[in-house]
Amino acid sequence: MKYLCLVYLDEKRLGELPDEDCVEFDTAVRNSGHCLASEALESVHSATTVRVREGRLSITDGPFAETKEQLAGFYMIEAANLDEAIQIAGRIPPARVGSIEVRPIRPIRESVAAAKVKS
């Protein structure tokens, strides 16, 4: 099963995590076969939020929500179950100063394709 591990932390604490620790974990989780994709994100100061309301495009500088912790990166992983995904997420270095949100991937493409086959 696929899970998205969203890395949240206060950007002020980013300096507490050496990039080398993150790259070392990334290499290990990729070599284990669990990691499907991963990336670090630029600062929230570079974010742009896009909305469409009543057919009109609205653009706002910054992240969607102002919070103490910001989305800093992600890991798309493959795990046998939620317990294994949690164990992997617990090894992600930013978990030491922030948090990791683990969410199952909803197989939307597969669901739509299966529904089309049935009809």
Secondary structure, DSSP 8 states (H G I E B T S, - for coil): -EEEEEEEE-GGGGGGS-HHHHHHHHHHHHHTT-EEEEEE---GGG-EEEEEETTEEEEEES-SS--SSEEEEEEEEE-SSHHHHHHHHTTSGGGGTSEEEEEE---HHHHHHHHHHH-
